[in-house]
Amino acid sequence: MNNGRNLMLRGTFTAALLAAAIAVPANASEVKAPTKLVEAGSITYAVAATFAPFEFQENGKLTGFDVDMMELIAAKMGLKTNPRNMEFKGLIPTLKGNRVDIINSGMYIKPKRAEVVDFIPYLRVGNQLVVAAGNPKNINSTDDLCGLKIAVTLGGFQEGLAKEQGKECVAKGSDNTVVLTFPSAQDAALSLKQGRADAIFNSTPGAAKQVTALPDVFAIGGKAFGPYFLVGIAVRKGDDNMRSALSAGLKAIQADGSFDKLVVKYNFPLDATELE
């Protein structure tokens, strides 16, 4: 499913992002707050809380890796946080409209997005198949999905992966995949739990959370696979003051070990912090 040219371009793009982030000095005792904020004393951020374990709602409360991470970064600056939960499609327009300071929502860094916002990368994620406990269909790779039903979130990145796999099945003379789309990742998971789907395409952190939370219901189907993407905090294009401040805050929580504690807390894959 990987295209060599696309991977080469993505590698070049990733290297440029990392170089920009690394260029910012960060001493935990010298983290300065951004000079301009939507609300004084707080980092106001846009988030779509439907992407566990990055951000989700539990008992009516916003939680997740990104939520905790931004609390830590803001504290380094002497600021509070002011999250604004919304649909994913509204994140970038809200940022560009100056209604929030940043986007903090597990956003995959893609070239088209980087044309309109700037990013601070902090994690790397791949893709994983989640199957029913016991793996009754013996699904151990994407090649085993031909003729099976795959549940995905409508409009999500994994929907494209599932459809692309179907084309590969047909090209090999096998049955096409049946791609079932749902409004949210939770709905897709429910379809697998109820036996209406055979597998789910999920992010590597999302898959780990599903299986850890419900080991009697879900299991991992095979090894993680690409394409791999960096995940980043988004700021307005050209807002170097905000980008520098957040980069410094991120480096500070990485230096004091609190970032790594979040990786463990949310059971992220060990290679998630390997950005190269």
N, C-alpha and C positions, 0 to 999 in steps of 0.2 A: 504493500500500500504506500510505501515511501517513494518519492520521486527524487532522484539524485540532485537535479538542478535546484529544486525547491529547498532541499536540505542545505545545499551550499549557500543559497541566498539567505536562508533563515540563520545559518551560522554566522554569516557576515553581519546581518542585522543585529543578532544577539551580542556579538563582540562589540559593536558600536555602542549598544545600550550599556553594557557592563563598563566600558571605558569611561562613559559619561558619569556613571554612578560612582566609580572608584576615584574619579578625579576630585571628589568633594572631601576635604579633610573633616575628620570627626573625632573630637575628643569629648568624652562623656561629660566633662566639666565645662565645656564651652558650647553647648547646644543652645543656639539662639532661636527664639520664636520668630516666625515670619512677621514681616513688618505690616502686612495688610491682611486682615481677616474679615470674613463676612459678619461674624459676631465677636466682639472683643473678648479675649480671655478663653476662647474655645476654637478648636479645629472642627469646623462644620464639614461633614463628609456625606456624600451620596453613597447609598448601599442598596443592593437588591438582595434581601435576606432569604434566598431560596437555594443557596449553593453550599450545603453542608459538606465538610466541616469549616469552610471558610467563613460563612455567615448564614445564620438561620435563626428561627425563633423557637424558644423552648419555654413552655408555660407562660406564653405571652411576652417573654423577654428576649431582646436581641442578644445573641451570643455568637461565639465562633472564634476561630483563629484571628481573623482580621480585626474583629471587635476588640479582642484582648490586646493585640499588637498595637493598635492605634492608641489605646489607653496608655500603654507603656511609653510610646513615642511622645505623646502629648505631655505626659508627666515629666519627661526629660526637659521639656521646654517651659514647664510651669503652667501648662494649659490644661483645660478640660476638653472633653469631646462632646460633639453635638451631632449624632447620626440622624440622617433623614432617609428612611426606608421608602423605596419606590420600585417600579418595574425596571428591569434591566435596560430596556430600550430607552428609558428616560435619563440614564446616567450621564452620558456625554452631553446631551443638550442642556441639562441642568448645570453642569460644570461650565460650559461655554457661555451660559446665560448669567454667570457670576452669582448664582444662588447658593452655591456651596464653594468651599475652598479646594476640595480634592474629591476624587473617587477612590473609595477604599472598599472594593467589592470583588476580590478574587478575579480580577480582569486579566484575561489572556493578552499578552502583548503581541499584537499582529501588526504588520506593516501599514495596513489601511488605517488602523486606529492611531498608530504613531504619527500619521500625517496630520491629525487634528488635535492630539494631546501629547504631552511628554510623560514618560514613565520612569519610575524608580523600581527596578526589579528586586524581588526578595525571595522568590521560590521558583522551583521548576516542577512541572507536573507532566505526567504521561497519561496513558489510557489503560483501562483495565476492564475485563469482562467479569460481571457478577452473575452467578447462576444460582439455581436452587440448591439448598443444602444437600450434600451427597452427590451433587452433579449428575443427576439421572440421565442427561443427554450426552454425557461424556464430552463436554465442551472444554477443550484445552488450548485453543487458539482461534483466531478469526476464521481460519480455513474450515473449522468445524461448524460454522454457522449457516452453511448453505441449506436452504429449505426451511430454516427455523425462524421463529418470531423474535424480533429484537425490539425491546422497549427503549425509547429515548425521549428526551425533552424536546418539545416542538421548537424548532428554530435554533436549538443548541448545536454546538460544534460536533457532538457525537452523532447527531442525525446525519450529517454529511458523511461521517465515517461508515455508518451502517449502510447507507445507500451505495457508497463506493464499494463496500465489501460485496454487496449484491451483484454489482456489475462484474466483479472478479469471478464470482461463482458462475454466472451465466457464461462468461468468456471461457471457462474451463469445462463447460458442458454440464454443469450442475444446476440444481434448482436455485432460483433467486431467493434472496432473503425477504422476509415480510417485516417491514419496518413499521412499528406501532408508535405513533407520536402522542405525547401527553402534555398537559399544561405545565407540569412541574416534575422535578426528579422524584418527589414523594409519590406522585401518581404512577410514574413508571415503575418504581419499586413495588408498589401495591399490585400492579399487574403481574409481576414475576411471582410475588408471594401467593397470589390467587391462582397461578397456573395458566394465566392467559398469555404470558410471554415465556420464552425459553431462556433469555439472557438480557442483560442490560449493559450498554456501553456507559462507563462512568469514568471520572477522573481517578487517578491513583489514590489521592487522599479521600475522595468520596467513597470509593470502593472499600477502603480500609475501615472507614467509619461504619458503613453498612454491615460489614461482616463482623466487626467487633461488637456492635450493638446487638445484633440478632444472629448469632452463630448457628442457631437451630433452624434458621430460615434461609440464610444466604451463605454462599461460598464464593471463593475466587476461582475463576476459570482460566488457568494458565498464567503465563508471565505478563508483566506490563509491556506495553508496546507504544511505538510512536504514532504520529509525530509528537515530540515533546515541545512544550511551550514554557516560556517564562511568564510568571504572574507578577503584576506590578501595581503600585499606587499611581494613579493618574493625576496630573496637574495641568493647568491651562498651558497651551502652547506658548513657549517663551517665558514662562513665569519662573525665572531662574532663582529668585529669592525663595519661593515656596519649595522648589525642588531641592535646593541646597539645604534648607532647614530640615526637611523631612529625611534627606539622605544622611545628614548628620545624626538625627535622632535614631534612625534605623541602625547606623553603625554603632551608636552608643549601646543599644539594647543587645546587639550582637556581641559587643565587647564584654558586657557584664554578665553574659550567660542567660539572660531572661528570654531572649529569642529562642534559644535551644530548648529551654524548658517548655515553651509553647509547642514546639515541634513534637516533643515527647507527649505532652498533655493531650494533643489532638491526634496522636498516633499517625503522624505523617510518615511516608516512606523515608528510609534513611538517606536516599539520594536526592530528596526534595530541595536540600539547601545547596546542592552542587550546581551552580549556575552556569558553568562552562560546558 
